Amino acid sequence: MAVTAVFFALLYVPIGVVVLFSFNSQKSLTVFDHVSLRWYGAFLRDDVLLNSLGMSLRVSLVAMAGSVLLGVALALGLVRGRNRLGSFAGLVMLVPLITPEIVTGVAAMLLFKGLGITLSTTTVMLAEITFSISYVTVILRSRVAALNPEIEEAAMDLGATRRQAVRLVTLPALLPSILASAVLVFALVFDDFVLAYFTTGVDPQPLSVRIYSAIRFGVQPTINAVGTLMLAGSVGLVALALAIPRLFGRRGGLDLLSGK
């Protein structure tokens, strides 16, 4: 118990200090005067940080859309394609989850350099989509495997084509898992540093990379405010990802009770 308490203290006390001093009225990282929103206002007036925030949001949205689209298709293919190739592909999809991210980042950078592609926002998006597909596939694969294939067969018996059965029956059943994986990918990509650092260009840079560049010359109170906002956003997104399946399950139960 004591070891656990020490572990959580070492993990969360520094985060608490960052949050606390983001509300400090003074430009000090050691002496707290009184509560103020001064540094949050400074962040909102900093064009460089705001541009980086905008880039991070764009990259996260594109990576979320791309990885969900490809991940859904891949999850369906892995579950429905019952052959050796499908089993091998399922194993390959787990590799990015266990590979150190710095290795993935360096490999992505070398790939883009080898192809003569200039590092930019586009390369960050491509790298993040590639890295995030595994998360979506792993989440959805178990859900697809749990679906009853007889429901699709019943839809086709009623005149629907295979594509219509997937669109009208399978995808709505997968919607809670799709939304949860989309929110989770958005949070992971928005906070990602390693992959973004190796694949981004000079300017604009993702917010995480911009923060790293700034703290090399000393931690400013504005960075504390940015970090607090990122922490709050990430916690909210992860909580939403966990709540979505439960909310859909509860609504489904209420619909059954009401006869809808």
N, C-alpha and C positions, 0 to 999 in steps of 0.2 A: 504493500500500500504506500509506504513512504517513497519507494523508488518511482512508483507511478506518479505520485504527487510532484516529485522533483522533475520528472520528465515533462509533465504538462506545464510546470512553472517555467522551465527553460524554453519551452516551445511557445507559450502564449504571453509571457511577461514582456518580451521585446516587442511583440505586436501591440500589446496594450500601451507601451511607452510611445510608440509611433502615433497611435490614435490620440493619446493624451496631449502630446506636444503639437499635434496638428491644430489644436484649439488654443495654443499659447498666444498671448498677446505680444510677447516679446520675441525678438529674433535670437532665441536661445534654445539650445537643445539639452540644457542641464538645469536651468532655473525656470520654473513655471510661475507666471505672474497671476493672470486671471483669464477666464474663458473669453475667447474672441474668435470671430470668423475671418480674421484678417487674411490668413494665408489661403483660405478658400477663395476669397475675392481676388487675391493675387494670381491664383491659378486661372480664374475665369478671364483675367486680363492679359494672360501670357499667350500670345499668338503661336509661339513655337510649340508649347505643350498642347494647345487646343488643336493645332494641325496634326500632331501625333495622335491625339485622342480620336480625331476623325478618321485617320488612317487605320487605327486599330479597330474601330467599329466597322469600317468597310471590309477589312480583311476578315473579321469574325463573321460578318453576315455572308460573305461570299463562300468562305470555308464551310460554314454551317449548311448553306444550300447545296453546295457541291458534294460534300461528304454524305449528306442525308440522301440525296438523289442516287448516288452511286452505291451507298451502303445498303439501301433498301433493295435495289436490284441484285446486289451481290448476296445478300442474306437469302432472298428468295431462290436464287440460283444454287446456292450451297445446300439448302435444305431439299429443294426439289430435284436437284441433280444427283441422284444416288449412284455414283460411280467412283472409281479411284481418283479421277481428276478432281472431283468435288471434295473428296477427303483431303487430298493434297493441298488444294486451294484453301481449305479451312485451316489447315496447319500453317500455311504461309501467312494467313491473315493475323495470326497471333504473334508473329515475329516482331512487328513494329512495337507491340506492347511491352516486350521484354528487352528490346534493343535500347541501350543508353541513348538518350536524346541527343547528346553531343555527337555521337557517331552518325545519327541520322542527319543532323545539321551539317556536319562536314561533308557527308556524302552528297547531300542536296547541293551544297555550294560547288563542289567539284563537278557535279553533273552539269549544272548551269554554265560553269566556266568552260567545261569541255565542249559544250554545244555552242559556245560563243554567245550566250544569252546574258545581257547586262542585268545585274542585280537591281531589282526595282520592286514596286508594290506587287506587280504581277508574279514575280518569282516567290514572294512571300505567300501569296494566295495559293499558288500551285503546291508549294511545300506543305502548307497547313492542311490543304484538302487531302493530299496523299497520306499525311500522318493521321488525320482524323477518321478516315474511312474505317479503320479497324475498330474504333470505339463504337461506331454506329452499327457495324456488322455484328459485333459480339452481343450488343444489347438486343438487336432485332432477331438474331438467329434463333435464340431460345424461344422467343415469342412466335416466330413463324412455325417452328417445330411443334408448338403446342396447339396450333390451329387445327381444326378438324377439316380434312380435305373434302369430306362429304358435303360441306356447305357449298364449296365451289362447284362440285359435281351437280348438286341440286339446282344451282343457278343456271348451269349449262343445259340441264334437262328442261328448264323452263324457257330456253331459247337464247340464253346469253352466250356470246362467244367467250373464248378463253381470256382474251384481253378485257372484255367487259366484266367477267367474273372477278378478275383480279382488281379492277378499278372500283367496282360496286360492292364487293364483298370482302376481299382480303385486305385492301388498304384501309377501309374504315375500321376493321378489327385491329389493325396495327397502329392506328392513329395515336393512341396514348403513348406507346413506346417510341413512335417516330418523333413526337413533340418532346418527350423527355430526352431523347438522344440529341435532338437539335439544340435544346437549351444547354445541355451539358457540353456539347462541342463548342458552342459560342463562348461559354465561360472558360474552357480550356484554352482556346485559341486567343482570346482577349488577354489572358494572363501569361501566355507563353513568351518566354524570353530566348531560350537557347536556339530554337529553330529560326525564330525571327532574326536573331542577331547574325546568324551565318548567311541568311538569304536576303536580307534587306539591302537597299541601296544607300546612297548618301543622305538624301532628303526627299520627301519626308520619311521619318522613321517611326515604327510602332512605339506606342507610349512606353512599353516596358524597356525597350532599347534606349529611348530618350532618357528615361530615368537613370538607367545605368551610366549613360554618358555624363549625366549631370552630377551624380554622386562621386565620380572619380575626382572631382575638384572640390569636394566637401558637401556634406548633406545640408540642404537648405530647408527651412520650415515648409516651403511650398511643396517639396517632395513628400513630406509627411501628410499633407492634405491630399495630394494625388493618391498616395498609397492607401489612405483611409477610404477614399471614394472607390478605388479599385477593389479593396477588401469587401466593402459593403455590397458592391454590385455582384461580386463573385459569390458571396454567401447567399445573396438573394436568388441568383440564378440556379445554384445547386439545390437550394431549398425548393424552388419551383420545379426543377427536374424530378425531385423525389416526390413532390405532391401531385404532379399531373396524373400518374397512373392511379393513384388513390381517388382523386377527384372523378376521373372517368369511371372507375369501378363503382363508386358510390352513386353516381348519376345513373349508371346502367342498372343498378339494383333498384333505384327509385322508379325507373321507367318500367321495369318488370312488375313492380308492385302496383303501379297505376294502370297497367295493361297496355302501355304504349308499345 
